[in-house]
Amino acid sequence: MFDLETNIKSWSDYLRARGTLEETDVLELESHLRDQIDDLTDNGLSEEEAFLISVKRLGSVSLITEEYSKVNTESLWKYLLVDPSDPEAIVSKRRDILLVILLSLLAGTAARIPTLFGVEIGSITYFKNLSFYILPFAALFLTLKHGGSTKQRGILAGIFAVALITVNLYPSLEPRHTEALTAIHLPILLWLITGVAYMGKDWMTSKARMDFLRFTGECVIYGSLLMLGLMVLMMFTAMIFQSISIDIEPFIENYFLLYGGCAVAMLTVYLVEAKKSIVENFAPILAKIFSPLFLITMLAFLTVMIATRTSPFSQREFLIGFDLMLVLVLGMVLYTISARNRHDTKNIFDYLNVALITVAIIVDSVALSAIVLRLSEYGITPNKLAALGENVLLLVNLAALLVLYIRYFIGKIEFQILETWQTKYLTVYAAWMAIVVFVFPVAFQFS
């Protein structure tokens, strides 16, 4: 049974998801569509016939969004670099920029304070607290931008405060394995908590969580570019001052790097938030380029490993490296999923995703067996147990994605089911991160 309202809503949602249309543009096009449907139904056509003809008359969605993108892309740069004409928009933009500057200075000062008490920047203690210097300020910015309530900001501040106090009250004994695990896992946990600030009151919904995954991917891409620019600026600054025999390395290390790094983090959040996915095609293109390259690399690795009958998994360093690679592969898979429109038909990148997931499952299974072997031979340590848990979580995640993809390919489920399952699985990662950060030190007596 054809449902006209459902189909109009799906068509409008598809326009929104293209990322090149403003909400007013979508509503205007939807109004034109409804007018044409009304005219055709008045002339005796069925609702389904009127809908199909009206959509055809309006033209291809790709052509519509392409034309709008020419205007809106220009508007984006005007929005980011030039004051808009609307007085309210001017005030809002300037307020946001001042807020970013203020929060960057506060974050840089927070990052500077430990060094005043003798904590070296490269030490594990400093690295363990690194996320506290930036993420609370990013969370505050996002709650202010997304209209978060005072209660929500208070809860988030309480979580950050409890985490800060707990991890710093825990003693650290040699060989300090649990402290190193805390330093690695705590930023991931706190970033997921920061995601609540981004998602606002909708943080329990699948759509909001998928938006946060997309937001995370864009932050990684654009943050890396901004950080690269900061590195170039630091090297240039050091070089020109060195030419006049002035050593400014202490200034760069103690001020430029700290304040500049915090500014890059805050600026990344601001830019990704400000552009509202209008030019979000850049990051998905990177994912689509590197997904097949990673697939080829991993296939070549497995082929050579089988042909030569050698395995690198007996060495701890290789296990850590392969775990990081699996996380990166999963990240590319998830970002490709988050950037995909649920109304799109099956395409080559879906099949590439499945192939990448399959190869990653094989690699993860081999790595998992190596970890179990090492546990049986050398006993349980914090690092091995953390690696075991993470490999199990990755294996379950990848296997479930593979099953859901197969069911999607054979028409058993809609793609939205795959997205919903993946967004719910984020809570599993958050729970494991919390266990490693807060339970492992106690269980292993802070060693």
C-alpha positions in Angstrom: 0.0 0.0 0.0 1.5 3.3 -1.1 1.9 5.9 1.7 2.2 9.3 0.2 3.4 11.1 3.4 6.0 8.4 4.1 7.4 8.8 0.6 7.5 12.6 0.7 9.3 12.4 4.1 11.8 9.9 2.7 12.5 12.2 -0.3 12.9 15.2 1.9 15.2 13.3 4.3 17.3 12.3 1.4 17.7 15.9 0.3 18.7 16.8 3.8 21.2 14.0 4.0 23.0 15.2 0.9 24.5 17.9 3.1 24.3 20.8 0.5 20.8 22.1 1.1 19.7 24.4 3.9 16.5 23.5 5.8 14.6 26.4 4.1 15.7 25.0 0.7 14.4 21.5 1.5 11.0 22.9 2.8 10.7 25.0 -0.4 11.3 22.0 -2.6 8.9 19.9 -0.6 6.3 22.6 -1.0 6.8 22.5 -4.8 6.5 18.8 -4.8 3.2 18.8 -2.8 1.8 21.5 -5.2 2.5 19.3 -8.2 1.1 16.2 -6.6 -2.1 18.1 -5.7 -2.4 19.3 -9.3 -1.9 15.8 -10.7 -4.3 14.1 -8.3 -6.9 16.7 -9.1 -6.6 15.6 -12.7 -7.4 12.0 -11.8 -4.0 10.4 -11.2 -3.4 8.2 -8.2 -1.2 9.4 -5.4 1.6 7.0 -6.4 1.5 8.1 -10.0 1.4 11.8 -9.0 4.4 11.4 -6.6 6.6 9.6 -9.2 5.8 12.2 -12.0 6.3 15.1 -9.6 9.7 13.8 -8.4 10.7 13.3 -12.1 9.6 16.8 -13.0 11.6 18.4 -10.1 14.7 16.6 -11.5 17.4 14.4 -10.2 18.3 14.8 -6.5 22.0 14.8 -7.4 21.5 17.6 -9.9 19.4 19.6 -7.4 22.0 19.3 -4.6 24.8 20.0 -7.1 23.3 23.3 -8.1 22.6 24.2 -4.5 26.1 23.2 -3.4 27.6 25.8 -5.8 25.8 28.5 -3.8 26.0 27.0 -0.3 29.7 26.1 -0.5 30.4 29.8 -1.2 28.1 30.7 1.6 30.0 28.3 3.9 33.3 30.2 3.4 31.5 33.5 3.8 30.1 32.2 7.0 33.4 31.0 8.3 35.5 34.0 7.2 33.2 37.0 6.6 30.6 38.5 8.9 27.1 37.5 7.6 24.6 40.2 6.7 22.0 39.2 9.3 22.6 41.2 12.5 21.6 38.3 14.8 23.9 36.0 12.8 26.8 38.5 13.2 26.3 38.6 17.0 26.0 34.8 17.2 29.1 34.2 15.1 31.3 36.7 16.9 30.1 35.2 20.2 31.1 31.8 19.1 34.5 33.0 18.0 35.1 34.8 21.3 34.0 31.7 23.2 36.4 29.5 21.2 39.3 31.9 22.0 38.4 32.1 25.7 38.0 28.3 26.0 41.3 27.8 24.1 43.1 30.1 26.5 41.6 28.3 29.5 42.5 24.9 28.1 46.1 26.0 27.4 46.3 27.4 30.9 45.0 24.0 32.3 47.7 22.2 30.2 50.3 24.6 31.5 49.5 24.3 35.3 51.0 20.8 35.8 54.4 21.9 34.4 54.5 24.6 37.1 54.6 21.8 39.7 57.4 19.9 38.0 55.4 17.5 35.8 57.2 17.0 32.6 55.2 17.3 29.4 56.5 13.9 28.1 55.8 12.0 31.3 53.1 9.4 31.6 51.5 11.4 34.4 51.0 14.4 32.1 49.8 12.2 29.3 47.3 10.5 31.6 45.7 13.8 32.3 45.9 15.1 28.8 42.2 14.7 28.0 41.2 16.8 31.1 43.0 19.8 29.6 40.8 19.9 26.5 37.7 17.8 26.5 35.8 19.5 29.4 36.1 22.8 27.5 35.0 21.1 24.2 32.0 19.6 26.0 31.1 23.0 27.5 31.3 24.6 24.0 29.1 21.9 22.5 26.5 22.1 25.3 26.2 25.8 24.8 25.9 25.4 21.0 23.4 22.6 21.2 21.3 24.2 23.9 22.2 21.8 26.6 20.5 22.3 30.0 22.3 23.5 33.1 21.5 20.0 34.6 23.3 18.3 31.7 26.3 20.6 32.0 26.4 19.9 35.7 26.3 16.1 35.2 29.1 16.2 32.6 31.2 18.4 34.8 30.6 16.0 37.7 31.7 13.0 35.6 34.9 14.8 34.5 35.6 15.8 38.1 35.2 12.3 39.5 37.3 10.9 36.7 40.0 13.5 37.3 40.1 12.9 41.1 40.0 9.1 40.8 42.8 8.6 38.3 45.1 11.0 40.2 44.4 9.5 43.6 45.2 6.0 42.4 48.9 5.3 43.3 51.3 4.2 40.6 53.7 1.4 41.3 56.3 -0.1 39.0 56.2 -1.3 36.3 53.2 1.2 36.0 51.3 -0.9 33.4 47.9 0.1 34.7 48.8 3.8 34.6 49.9 3.4 31.0 46.6 1.7 30.2 44.7 4.5 31.9 46.6 7.1 29.8 45.6 5.2 26.6 41.9 4.4 27.4 40.8 7.5 29.3 40.8 9.9 26.4 38.5 7.5 24.4 36.2 7.1 27.4 36.0 10.9 27.9 35.5 11.6 24.2 32.5 9.3 24.3 31.2 11.2 27.3 31.9 14.5 25.3 29.6 13.0 22.6 26.7 13.3 25.0 27.3 17.1 24.9 27.2 17.0 21.1 24.1 14.8 20.9 22.2 16.7 23.6 18.9 15.4 24.8 18.8 12.9 21.8 21.9 11.0 23.0 20.0 7.8 23.3 18.8 7.8 19.7 20.5 6.0 16.9 20.4 9.0 14.6 22.2 11.2 17.1 24.9 8.6 17.8 25.5 8.1 14.0 25.8 11.9 13.7 28.4 11.8 16.5 30.3 9.1 14.7 30.4 11.3 11.6 31.4 14.3 13.7 34.2 12.2 15.2 35.5 11.2 11.8 35.5 14.8 10.5 37.2 16.0 13.7 40.0 13.4 13.1 40.5 14.5 9.5 40.3 18.3 9.9 42.1 18.2 13.3 45.0 16.4 11.7 45.2 19.0 9.0 45.2 21.8 11.5 47.8 20.1 13.7 50.0 19.7 10.6 49.7 23.4 10.0 50.6 24.1 13.6 53.7 22.0 13.3 54.8 23.8 10.2 54.2 27.1 11.9 56.3 26.0 14.9 59.2 24.9 12.8 59.1 28.1 10.8 59.0 30.2 14.0 62.0 28.3 15.4 63.9 28.7 12.2 63.5 32.4 11.7 64.4 33.2 15.4 67.4 30.9 15.2 68.6 32.9 12.2 69.1 35.9 14.6 70.7 33.7 17.3 67.6 33.6 19.6 66.7 30.3 21.1 62.9 30.1 21.6 62.6 26.4 22.0 61.6 26.8 25.7 58.9 29.2 24.7 57.7 26.8 22.0 57.7 23.8 24.3 56.0 25.5 27.3 53.7 27.9 25.6 53.4 27.7 21.8 52.8 23.9 21.8 50.4 23.9 24.8 48.3 26.8 23.9 48.5 26.2 20.1 47.6 22.5 20.5 44.6 23.4 22.7 43.5 26.1 20.2 43.7 23.5 17.4 41.5 21.2 19.3 38.9 23.8 20.0 39.1 25.2 16.5 38.5 21.8 15.1 35.4 21.3 17.1 34.2 24.8 16.1 34.8 24.4 12.4 33.3 20.9 12.2 30.3 22.1 14.2 30.0 25.3 12.2 29.9 23.8 8.7 27.0 21.5 9.6 28.2 18.9 7.1 27.8 21.2 4.1 31.1 20.0 2.7 31.3 16.7 4.5 32.1 14.9 1.2 35.9 15.2 1.8 36.2 12.8 4.7 34.0 10.1 3.1 36.1 10.3 -0.1 39.2 9.7 2.0 37.5 6.7 3.6 36.5 5.3 0.2 40.1 5.8 -1.1 41.9 4.2 1.8 39.4 1.3 2.4 40.4 -0.6 -0.8 44.1 0.2 -0.1 43.9 -1.2 3.4 42.1 -4.2 2.0 44.8 -4.9 -0.6 47.5 -4.4 2.1 45.9 -6.8 4.5 45.2 -9.4 1.8 48.9 -9.2 0.7 50.0 -9.6 4.3 47.8 -12.7 4.9 49.0 -14.2 1.6 52.7 -13.7 2.4 52.2 -14.9 6.0 50.6 -18.2 4.8 53.1 -18.7 2.0 56.1 -18.2 4.2 54.5 -19.9 7.2 55.6 -17.2 9.6 53.7 -15.1 12.0 54.6 -11.8 13.7 52.0 -12.3 16.5 54.5 -14.0 18.8 56.0 -10.6 19.4 54.3 -8.2 21.8 55.1 -5.1 19.7 53.5 -6.6 16.6 50.4 -7.5 18.5 50.0 -3.9 19.7 50.6 -2.6 16.2 48.0 -5.0 14.7 45.5 -4.0 17.4 45.9 -0.3 16.4 45.5 -1.3 12.7 42.3 -3.2 13.5 41.0 -0.1 15.3 41.8 2.1 12.3 40.1 -0.4 9.9 37.0 -0.5 12.1 37.1 3.3 12.2 37.1 3.5 8.4 34.3 1.0 8.2 32.2 2.9 10.7 32.9 6.3 9.1 31.9 4.9 5.7 28.7 3.6 7.3 28.0 6.9 9.0 28.6 8.9 5.8 26.3 6.5 3.7 22.7 7.6 3.1 20.2 5.0 4.2 18.2 5.6 1.0 21.2 4.7 -1.2 21.0 1.3 -3.0 23.7 -1.3 -2.6 27.0 -0.2 -4.2 30.6 -1.2 -4.7 31.7 0.4 -1.4 29.3 -1.7 0.6 30.9 -4.8 -0.9 34.4 -3.4 -0.3 33.3 -2.8 3.3 32.3 -6.4 3.7 35.6 -7.6 2.2 37.5 -5.4 4.5 35.5 -6.6 7.5 36.1 -10.2 6.5 39.8 -9.8 6.2 39.9 -7.9 9.5 38.0 -10.8 11.2 40.7 -13.2 10.0 43.5 -11.0 11.2 41.8 -10.4 14.6 41.1 -14.1 15.1 44.8 -14.9 14.5 45.9 -12.1 16.9 43.3 -13.3 19.5 44.7 -16.8 19.4 48.2 -15.4 19.8 47.1 -13.4 22.9 45.4 -16.5 24.4 48.7 -18.4 23.8 50.7 -15.7 25.5 48.4 -15.7 28.4 48.7 -19.4 28.9 52.5 -19.3 28.6 53.4 -16.1 30.5 50.3 -15.6 32.8 47.9 -12.8 33.1 49.1 -9.2 33.1 47.2 -5.9 32.7 48.4 -5.3 29.2 47.5 -8.9 28.0 44.1 -8.8 29.6 43.3 -5.4 28.2 44.4 -6.6 24.7 42.3 -9.7 25.1 39.2 -7.7 26.0 39.7 -5.3 23.2 40.3 -8.0 20.6 37.1 -9.8 21.7 35.1 -6.6 21.5 36.5 -5.9 18.0 35.8 -9.5 16.9 32.2 -9.3 18.1 31.8 -5.9 16.4 33.2 -7.0 13.1 31.4 -10.4 13.1 28.0 -8.7 13.8 28.6 -6.1 11.1 29.4 -8.9 8.6 26.2 -10.8 9.5 24.1 -7.7 9.3 25.6 -6.7 6.0 24.8 -10.2 4.6 21.3 -9.9 5.8 21.0 -6.5 4.2 22.4 -7.8 0.9 19.8 -10.6 0.7 17.0 -8.2 1.6 16.2 -9.4 5.1 16.8 -6.1 6.8 17.0 -2.4 6.0 20.4 -0.6 6.3 19.1 1.4 9.2 19.1 -1.8 11.4 22.8 -2.1 10.9 23.3 1.6 11.9 21.1 1.1 15.0 23.0 -2.0 16.2 26.4 -0.3 15.7 25.4 2.9 17.6 24.1 0.7 20.5 27.5 -1.1 20.6 29.2 2.1 21.4 28.0 1.7 25.0 29.9 -1.6 25.2 33.2 0.2 24.2 32.5 2.9 26.8 31.9 0.3 29.5 35.1 -1.6 28.7 37.1 1.7 28.7 35.7 2.5 32.1 36.7 -1.0 33.4 40.3 -0.6 32.2 40.6 2.9 33.6 38.9 2.4 37.0 38.9 -1.3 37.8 42.2 -2.6 36.3 44.4 -0.4 38.7 42.6 -1.8 41.7 42.5 -5.4 40.4 46.2 -5.4 39.6 47.2 -3.4 42.7 48.2 -0.3 40.8 51.2 -1.9 39.2 
